[in-house]
């Protein structure tokens, strides 16, 4: 990603995030950031989520899906498919979808390139879920790795909910939630998950056909180094190891990791020995030179959004993967016409398409397996406890 482009996006994120967060800050009169009737935007959004939950609630069990979010229509359709799949496979459970990104929420609401659509953050959803009296709550991460976004959901949103941070719920209700709340882990929570995902991806017909003809390079997102995300970034290496054990034409990189193995995919294709520091682990990898003349790029993210269409595929961006691979003399494609189960409603047969992980039914099953494993923890010591469950003093 171009540094200038990155800085502009970062500045926009700061401004928009500040705007979104400010919705919860009233002035001395309690009327700033209001919607014209004295009600704060934060309260307005909470009321909207409350009404949605009250209208749709059909049981006392709920699954809250949490994605980072997107501003692309294709991604919105993918999320709709994920929700529909969960409803079909988890009978008796209500299912809702949340975005954790303030900038995605705001741009979706503003109708950035698409018709306006409302998504809400996990705090609003969990508050509405609690106020509706749900007795079993599963928060399922739609992240790919256990990195920054997953840990923010787990260690901030869910923790605040379990601590009744805003004092929205009665002590009796909080006691009833003891061991009845669990968090479902990301797609590659463990090394074993990376190996399972490698097998699953290699069995996809479009990927299998592409790797038989030449190089297949996956673009993941990644996390910035220097943070406690060791358990996240290492999954890309583990996935690549598992894929290359199947076929040496596979490579894995990311768009958001500086000075690591992730941005060196073309160097790996050329061959050589490389040493990388991932968290507190040093790993040395030797790649044989690959003389393949063709390559197909795939997005290793739950949805095909900005990174997929711009950083990976944009022919007008000299620093996109598409441009860099072709400039290196490799005949490279970033779109395909052979994907058989697209989610995007505007997709027409024969058109070029970027399939994301969550558009693949076999990959959605892996996320749902994590949800089933989380549900199995309900009522056990592996579920979450509330701080209000100590016996009342006599």
C-alpha positions in Angstrom: 0.0 0.0 0.0 1.4 3.4 -0.8 2.6 5.3 2.2 0.7 8.5 1.2 -2.5 6.5 0.7 -2.0 4.8 4.1 -1.5 8.1 5.9 -4.6 9.6 4.2 -6.7 6.6 5.3 -5.3 6.7 8.8 -6.1 10.4 9.1 -9.7 9.7 7.8 -10.1 6.9 10.3 -9.1 9.1 13.2 -11.5 11.9 12.2 -14.4 9.6 11.5 -13.8 7.5 14.6 -13.7 10.6 16.7 -17.0 11.7 15.2 -18.6 8.4 16.0 -17.2 8.2 19.5 -18.3 11.8 20.1 -21.9 10.7 19.6 -21.8 9.4 23.2 -20.5 12.8 24.6 -23.2 15.3 25.6 -22.4 19.0 26.5 -23.4 20.5 29.8 -27.0 20.6 28.6 -27.0 17.0 27.4 -27.8 18.1 23.9 -24.7 18.0 21.8 -24.4 15.6 18.9 -28.2 15.4 18.9 -30.6 14.6 16.1 -32.6 17.7 16.4 -35.0 16.6 19.2 -32.6 16.6 22.1 -31.7 13.0 21.8 -28.0 12.1 21.3 -27.0 10.1 18.3 -25.7 7.5 20.6 -29.1 7.1 22.2 -30.8 7.2 18.9 -28.7 4.3 17.6 -29.2 2.4 20.8 -33.0 2.9 20.5 -32.8 1.6 16.9 -30.9 -1.6 17.9 -33.3 -2.1 20.8 -36.2 -1.9 18.5 -34.6 -4.4 16.1 -33.9 -6.9 18.8 -37.4 -6.5 20.4 -39.0 -7.0 16.9 -36.9 -10.0 15.9 -36.4 -11.8 19.2 -37.8 -15.3 19.0 -35.9 -17.2 21.7 -33.7 -16.7 24.7 -30.5 -17.7 22.8 -28.6 -15.4 20.6 -25.5 -15.4 18.3 -23.9 -12.0 17.7 -21.6 -12.1 14.6 -18.9 -9.5 14.8 -17.1 -8.4 11.6 -14.7 -5.5 11.1 -17.0 -4.2 8.4 -16.7 -2.8 4.9 -17.9 -0.1 2.6 -18.5 -2.3 -0.4 -21.8 -3.6 -1.7 -20.3 -7.0 -2.5 -19.2 -7.3 1.1 -22.7 -6.4 2.4 -24.2 -9.2 0.4 -21.6 -11.5 1.7 -22.5 -10.6 5.3 -26.2 -11.2 4.4 -25.3 -14.7 3.2 -23.3 -15.4 6.4 -26.3 -14.3 8.6 -28.7 -16.5 6.5 -26.3 -19.5 6.8 -26.1 -19.1 10.5 -29.9 -18.9 10.8 -30.3 -22.0 8.8 -27.7 -24.0 10.7 -28.4 -22.8 14.3 -32.1 -23.5 14.8 -33.5 -21.9 17.9 -30.9 -19.2 18.0 -31.5 -15.5 17.0 -28.7 -14.2 14.9 -27.5 -10.6 14.5 -24.5 -8.9 12.8 -22.3 -6.2 14.1 -19.4 -4.1 12.7 -16.5 -3.2 15.0 -15.1 -0.5 12.7 -16.5 3.0 13.3 -15.4 4.3 9.9 -17.2 1.4 8.2 -20.4 2.0 10.2 -20.3 5.7 9.4 -19.6 5.3 5.7 -22.3 2.6 5.3 -24.7 5.0 7.0 -23.7 7.8 4.7 -24.2 5.6 1.6 -20.6 5.6 0.5 -20.8 4.3 -3.1 -24.0 2.3 -2.2 -27.4 2.8 -0.8 -27.3 3.8 2.9 -27.4 0.9 5.3 -27.2 0.9 9.1 -24.8 -1.3 11.0 -24.0 -0.9 14.6 -21.1 -1.7 16.9 -21.0 -4.6 19.4 -21.6 -2.3 22.4 -25.0 -1.3 21.0 -25.9 -4.8 20.2 -24.8 -6.3 23.5 -26.7 -3.6 25.4 -29.9 -4.4 23.4 -29.3 -8.2 23.9 -29.0 -7.7 27.6 -32.0 -5.4 27.8 -34.0 -8.0 25.9 -33.2 -10.6 28.6 -31.3 -13.2 26.5 -30.2 -16.1 28.7 -27.4 -17.5 26.5 -25.1 -15.3 24.5 -22.5 -16.3 21.9 -20.3 -13.6 20.4 -18.8 -15.1 17.2 -15.8 -13.4 15.6 -15.7 -13.3 11.8 -12.1 -12.3 11.9 -9.5 -14.5 10.2 -6.8 -14.4 12.8 -6.8 -13.7 16.6 -5.3 -10.2 16.1 -6.0 -6.7 17.0 -9.7 -6.6 16.0 -10.6 -9.9 17.6 -8.8 -9.0 20.8 -10.6 -5.6 20.9 -14.0 -7.4 20.7 -13.1 -10.0 23.3 -11.2 -7.8 25.7 -13.2 -4.6 25.4 -16.7 -5.0 24.1 -17.4 -8.4 25.7 -15.5 -7.6 28.9 -17.5 -4.3 29.3 -20.7 -6.2 28.8 -19.8 -8.8 31.4 -18.8 -6.1 33.8 -22.1 -4.2 33.2 -20.0 -1.1 32.6 -22.9 1.2 32.0 -25.0 -0.3 34.7 -27.7 -1.1 32.1 -28.7 -4.5 33.7 -29.9 -5.6 37.1 -27.7 -7.6 39.4 -30.1 -10.6 39.1 -29.8 -10.6 35.3 -26.0 -10.4 35.5 -26.0 -13.3 37.8 -28.1 -15.3 35.4 -25.5 -14.7 32.7 -22.7 -16.4 34.7 -21.2 -19.1 32.5 -23.8 -18.4 29.9 -21.7 -16.1 27.6 -19.0 -17.4 25.3 -16.8 -15.9 22.5 -16.4 -17.9 19.3 -12.8 -17.8 18.0 -11.6 -16.5 14.6 -11.1 -18.7 11.5 -7.4 -19.4 12.3 -7.4 -19.3 16.1 -4.9 -22.2 16.4 -2.2 -23.7 14.2 -4.5 -26.7 13.7 -7.1 -24.3 12.2 -4.5 -23.0 9.7 -3.9 -26.6 8.6 -7.6 -27.2 8.2 -8.1 -24.0 6.3 -5.2 -25.0 3.9 -6.9 -28.3 3.1 -10.2 -26.5 2.6 -8.9 -23.9 0.3 -6.9 -26.5 -1.8 -10.2 -28.4 -2.3 -12.0 -25.4 -3.7 -12.4 -26.0 -7.5 -11.3 -22.5 -8.6 -8.2 -22.5 -6.4 -7.3 -26.1 -7.3 -7.5 -25.2 -11.0 -5.4 -22.1 -10.6 -2.6 -23.7 -8.6 -2.4 -26.5 -11.3 -1.6 -23.8 -13.8 0.8 -21.6 -11.8 1.3 -19.5 -8.7 -1.5 -18.9 -6.3 -0.9 -16.0 -3.9 -3.2 -15.2 -1.0 -3.4 -11.6 0.4 -4.3 -11.5 4.0 -4.7 -8.4 6.1 -2.2 -8.8 8.9 -1.5 -6.8 12.0 1.2 -4.2 12.6 4.3 -5.6 14.4 5.3 -4.4 17.8 2.1 -5.3 19.4 1.0 -8.4 21.3 -0.4 -10.1 18.3 2.0 -13.0 18.1 -0.8 -15.5 18.0 -2.3 -13.7 15.0 0.5 -12.9 12.5 2.1 -16.3 12.9 -1.0 -17.9 11.5 -0.1 -16.6 8.0 3.2 -18.5 8.1 1.5 -21.6 9.4 -1.1 -21.4 6.7 1.6 -21.0 4.0 3.6 -23.9 5.4 0.5 -26.1 5.2 -0.4 -25.0 1.7 3.1 -25.4 0.4 3.2 -28.9 1.8 0.4 -29.6 -0.6 1.7 -27.6 -3.6 4.9 -25.5 -3.9 3.0 -23.0 -6.0 1.2 -21.6 -3.0 2.3 -18.3 -1.3 0.7 -16.2 1.5 1.3 -12.5 2.2 -0.5 -9.6 3.8 -1.3 -6.0 3.1 -0.7 -4.5 6.6 2.6 -5.7 7.9 5.8 -3.7 7.4 9.3 -5.2 7.2 8.2 -8.8 7.5 7.8 -11.8 5.3 4.3 -10.7 4.4 5.3 -8.1 1.8 8.1 -10.2 0.2 6.0 -12.6 -1.8 7.7 -11.8 -5.1 11.1 -12.3 -3.4 9.9 -15.7 -2.2 8.9 -16.5 -5.7 12.3 -15.6 -7.0 13.8 -17.9 -4.4 16.2 -17.5 -1.4 16.5 -17.8 2.3 14.8 -15.3 4.5 14.8 -14.7 8.3 11.7 -13.1 9.9 10.9 -11.9 13.4 7.3 -12.6 14.3 6.6 -11.6 17.9 9.3 -13.2 20.0 9.9 -15.9 17.4 12.6 -15.9 14.7 11.9 -18.1 11.7 14.2 -18.9 8.8 12.5 -20.0 5.5 14.1 -21.1 2.3 12.1 -20.9 -0.9 13.2 -22.6 -4.1 13.0 -20.4 -7.2 9.6 -20.7 -8.9 9.7 -20.4 -12.7 5.9 -20.4 -13.2 4.8 -17.7 -15.7 1.2 -17.4 -14.5 -0.4 -16.4 -11.2 -3.8 -16.0 -9.7 -4.4 -13.7 -6.7 -6.9 -14.5 -4.0 -8.1 -12.5 -1.0 -7.5 -14.1 2.4 -10.1 -12.0 4.1 -13.7 -12.7 5.1 -15.0 -10.2 2.5 -13.8 -8.6 -0.8 -13.7 -4.9 0.0 -11.2 -2.1 -0.3 -8.1 -4.2 0.1 -9.2 -6.8 -2.4 -10.4 -4.4 -5.1 -7.7 -1.8 -4.6 -4.5 -3.0 -2.9 -4.7 -6.4 -4.5 -6.4 -5.9 -7.9 -6.2 -2.2 -9.0 -4.4 -2.1 -12.4 -4.1 1.7 -12.1 -2.1 1.5 -8.8 1.5 0.7 -9.5 1.8 -0.7 -6.0 -1.1 -3.1 -6.1 -0.3 -6.8 -6.1 -1.7 -7.1 -9.6 0.6 -4.4 -11.0 3.7 -5.6 -9.1 3.3 -9.2 -10.2 2.7 -8.3 -13.8 5.7 -5.8 -13.7 7.8 -8.8 -12.5 7.0 -10.6 -15.7 4.3 -12.9 -14.3 1.0 -13.0 -16.2 -1.2 -12.4 -13.3 -5.0 -12.3 -12.8 -6.8 -10.9 -9.7 -10.4 -11.5 -10.9 -11.9 -14.8 -12.1 -14.9 -16.2 -13.9 -14.9 -19.7 -12.5 -16.2 -19.1 -9.0 -19.5 -21.0 -8.6 -21.1 -19.6 -5.5 -21.0 -15.8 -5.5 -22.9 -13.8 -2.9 -23.0 -10.5 -4.7 -26.5 -9.9 -6.0 -25.3 -7.9 -9.0 -23.0 -10.6 -10.1 -23.7 -11.9 -13.6 -22.5 -15.3 -14.9 -19.3 -14.8 -16.8 -18.3 -11.5 -15.2 -15.0 -11.1 -13.4 -15.3 -11.7 -9.7 -13.2 -11.6 -6.5 -14.4 -14.4 -4.2 -13.8 -13.8 -0.4 -13.4 -16.4 2.3 -16.9 -16.0 3.7 -18.4 -16.5 0.2 -17.1 -20.0 0.2 -19.6 -22.4 1.9 -16.8 -24.7 3.0 -15.0 -21.9 4.8 -18.2 -20.7 6.4 -18.6 -24.2 7.9 -15.2 -23.7 9.6 -16.5 -20.5 11.3 -19.7 -22.3 12.3 -17.7 -25.2 13.7 -16.0 -22.6 16.0 -19.5 -21.4 17.0 -20.6 -24.9 17.8 -17.5 -25.4 19.9 -18.3 -22.2 21.7 -21.9 -23.2 22.4 -20.6 -26.5 23.9 -18.8 -24.4 26.5 -22.0 -22.8 27.8 -22.6 -23.8 31.4 -19.0 -24.9 31.9 -16.0 -23.3 33.5 -14.8 -22.4 30.0 -17.6 -19.9 29.7 -17.4 -16.3 31.0 -18.1 -15.3 34.5 -19.6 -12.1 35.7 -18.2 -10.2 38.7 -21.6 -10.0 40.3 -21.9 -13.8 40.9 -20.4 -13.9 44.4 -22.9 -15.0 47.1 -24.8 -12.1 48.7 -23.5 -11.1 52.1 -25.7 -12.2 54.9 
